[in-house]
């Protein structure tokens, strides 16, 4: 049995769930949390390869801009669960995961209580409001992730799945606020053979999964190539393609960032902080507000009866997420910024401000909103006297 080891250290406060929402799990980092982002990214990588080969088209939904077709969902689940070995339940068959993941803490964990200022993090500051005393795992805590390959069936696919695990630990945090960089993890050691740069790892994974789709997509998972015109992918997808000249998937890196600068970047997602940094005033009409595009940073976005909400989608996470890495990280230091454009947005979003307005959303609106968010983020980074560069796609 092959054993893969990945040692990680959290670079930002980590808030992992437990049976008491105000406390953190004594383990600090739960295997279920890691498995969750691992499977999420495996689906996104497979979806990107299928989309680029016209095998993931989706359809217009009654309440969603775009949604996947049943046979497309089957193909993704089959490639991720059966071929890659992450576990599979199909209509006529089921297979247990061949890759078993475990997590153990290294050393003693001492949970801390979020204080009133939230250590400067907007997400932590919100948790400290009122009388609640939320705990978090402080930075510098170490964990050991082990993956046992209990059975080999598709060796090339299983090896790619392990590299996707490393990628998921690089692009997304763990726990509450994970898309805004909380719970970011540095990979400090692994016995898995991986490239030394983020861009090379993403490219290696993309090409490998594209080959897997050619090899197993038709024969094992009944993927179907279509000849219709493509819109946006119906789910988040690591695609090389473009829609309206906008890269569907893009990964950027902001270098030479210390923790203080990262906290400022983390606070971009709050309009008052954006306004303060961009215009020198916490109250302003920034570009996302003027265009009524701020919904793209996640739904619901409402406070005191104002903001954005949808009757059809209780929640829709932001398609833009960040992670923070220090010098000890195997794939380099900096803030990694990821954007994935997809059609899984509600067709109708209600905005309430001085008045109210029902926004009808289509694929062009999604792309325009994401382009505005990216441009404003770049301006924000420039104000911090930092530079952001796209590393994928090349």
Secondary structure, DSSP 8 states (H G I E B T S, - for coil): -EEEEEEEEESS-BB---SSTTS--TTSS-HHHHHHHHHHHHHHHHHHHHHHTT----B--SSBS-B--HHHHHHHHIIIIIISSS-EE-SS-EE--SEEEEEEEES----EE--TTGGG-HHHHHHTSTT---EEB-TT-EEEEEEEE---SSHHHHHHHHHHHHHHHHH---BTTTTBTTT-EEEEEESS---SSHHHHHHHHHHHHHHHIIIIITTTT------S---S-SS----S-EETTEESEEEEEE-S--HHHHHHHHGGGSHHHHHHHHHSSSS---HHHHTT-GGGG-B-EEETTEEEE-SS-S-B--SEEEEEE-TT-TT-SEEEEEEE--S-SBSEEEEESSSEEEEE--HHHHHHHHHHHHHHHHHHHHHTT--EEEEE--
